[in-house]
Amino acid sequence: YYLTSIAPETKDSEFTWKGFQDAVNNELVAVFGNFVNRSFVLMHKLCGGKVPPFVADLQDETDQWLIQEIANTKQKVEQLISDYKFRDALFELINLARSGNQ
C-alpha cells in the first residue's frame, strides 16, 4: 500500500519508516480497515452474518448516490490502471471507503 501511494510518477519519492507507519495507520487501517470492519460487524449483527438480498424498493437517495459512486469509482480505477496511474487508482479506492464510512 505505502509503496504504491508514494510511487514516483513524475518525480522522485523517498521511503521513510515514519511515512510508512503514518500511511498504514492513518489511511489503510483507519479508512479502509474501518470500512471493512464496520461492514462485516453490521452484516453479522443485522443480517445473521450473510449478505442480505438486494431490495430496490428500500433504496433511498443516499443508497442511490453510493451505488452510483461505486460504479463511477470502478470506471475511474479501471481507466487509471490502464493508464499505469496506480497511485491515483489507490486514492480513488480509499476515497470510496471514506464515502462508505460516512
N, C-alpha and C positions, 0 to 999 in steps of 0.2 A: 504494500500500500504506500508506504513512505517513499520508496524509490520511484514509483510511478508518479506520485504527487510532486516530486522535485525534479523529475526527468528533464534534461535540457531539451528544449525545443528551439529556442532562438539564442540562448546564452548559456554560459557555464552554470553548473549547480554545485553546491557544496553540501556534502553529507555531514551532519553533526548528530551526535547521540542525543543532545537536547532537542533538536528538531524532530528526530525520530520519536522520542518519548512524547513530545507535545502533540505530534500528528496522530500517533496511535491513541493516546488518552483523550484528546480533545475532539478528534474527528471520528476516527474509526470506532472507538468504544462508545464515546458519548453520543454520537449521532446515529451511526449505522447499528451498532450493538444495541442501543436503547430501542431503536425501531423494531429490530428483530425480536428482542426480548419482550417488548410490550405486545407485539402481535401474537406471539406464542402464549403468553400469560392470559391475554384476553380470550384467545381461541379456546384455551383449556378451561378457563373459568366460565365462559358464557356458552360454549358450544360443545362441551364434553370432549375437548381435545381433537375435534375434527373440523375441517373447513366446512362451513355451512353452505348449503346450496345458494346460488345467486338468485335473488328475488328482485326483479327490476321494479316492481310496484313500490318497494320500500325505499327506493333511492330518493335522496333529497338533493338540493343544489350542491352541497359540499361533496357528496358522493360522486355526482356527475363531474364536478370540477377535478376531483382527484383521479377519476378514471381517465379523463382527458389528459391530465398531467402525466400519467403513466404512459399513455400512448405517445405523447409528444416526446417524453424522455427517451423512450425506446427508439424512436426515429432519429433523434439527435445523437444518441450514443452510437447507433449503427453507422451513421454518417461520419462521426468523429473518428471511430475506429477505422473506417475505410480510408480516412484522410491521415491516418497514423498520428492522431492527436489524442493519445491515450490519457494524458493528464486532464484534458478538458472533458473527456468521456467520464473519467473517475469523478470529477467535480459535479457533473450532471447527476450521477447516481447518488452522491452524497446529498445534493440539494433535494432530490426526490425523497430520500429518507427524512430530511428535515420537514418536508411537507407532510409526510406520514406521521411524524411525531406531533405535529400540530393537531 
